[in-house]
């Protein structure tokens, strides 16, 4: 099954996608957005283009694991996507942006280069975490 990873931000939505065997998770660009309605349209279009059967949406929990204001926004966004006909799973995204930033810095990319790649790479980290969980679970 093709799975789409989504990193929802205030101004950009990052994407990653798996192949039909759910390997590997690869960055798949981003969309600039102004609001949740536009973000939902972008995610729906990306899911259709990629033929994704499942969307894994980042759930920005606090470091102690409790939901904060952004987690409530993610849950509302999940509901919007579900109403649009998508199957959506919320998945813990703690530290995905930090890890993606570190990897891009280690690759020698400057701040401007990282800015265009960070959202998709965060989505990749999120999706890879989810896919690893599914493989371990069987």
DARA-V298572 format. One record per backbone hydrogen bond with DSSP energy under -0.5 kcal/mol. NH is the residue of the N-H (numbers start at 1). CO is the residue of the C=O. If there is no record, write none. Layout:
nh->{NH:NH}
co->{CO:CO}
This chain:
nh->{4:5:5:6:7:8:9:9:13:14:15:16:17:18:19:22:26:26:28:31:33:39:40:41:42:43:44:45:46:47:48:49:50:51:52:53:54:55:56:57:57:58:59:60:61:62:65:68:72:73:74:75:76:77:78:79:80:81:82:83:84:85:86:88:89:91:93:96:99:100:101:102:103:104:105:106:107:108:109:114:115:116:117:117:118:121:122:123:124:125:126:127:128:129:130:131:132:133:134:135:136:137:138}
co->{54:3:16:56:14:6:7:12:31:7:29:5:26:3:23:19:17:24:15:13:11:35:36:37:38:39:40:41:42:43:44:45:46:47:47:2:2:87:4:55:89:6:91:58:59:66:62:60:68:69:70:71:72:73:74:75:76:77:78:79:80:82:81:86:55:57:59:93:95:96:97:98:99:100:101:102:103:105:104:110:111:112:113:114:114:117:118:119:120:121:122:123:124:125:126:127:128:129:130:131:132:133:134}
